[in-house]
């Protein structure tokens, strides 16, 4: 798998307090979640990204754990995990001045979801 370094820089703005050495691991965790658990995504607003996850308790728990850790170092993110009518969705919101981070997150998710689809 190739890495687009420009996305990694956008992913880690100056407000990001996760130690630099741990950032590639966190990015890899998000990439794995996107590749293995996301079945669709949408951008209902410029400041919100909605990820539809493959339903199941493992994916819900995985998303909850990862996003809880992420808010510990990147407090401008707001994550909402919804479980309803047999579906699981993760919404990611950022303040207007952080949309570039959400853009980078969406680009990574789009790439991972596209790579997982049959040609």
Secondary structure, 3 states (H helix, E strand, C coil): CCCCHHHHHHHCCCCCCCCHHHHHHHHHHHHHHHHHHEEEEEEEECCEEEEEECCCHHHHHHHHHHHHHHHHHCCCCEEEEEEECCEEEEEEECCHHHHHHHHHHHHHHHHHHHHHCCC
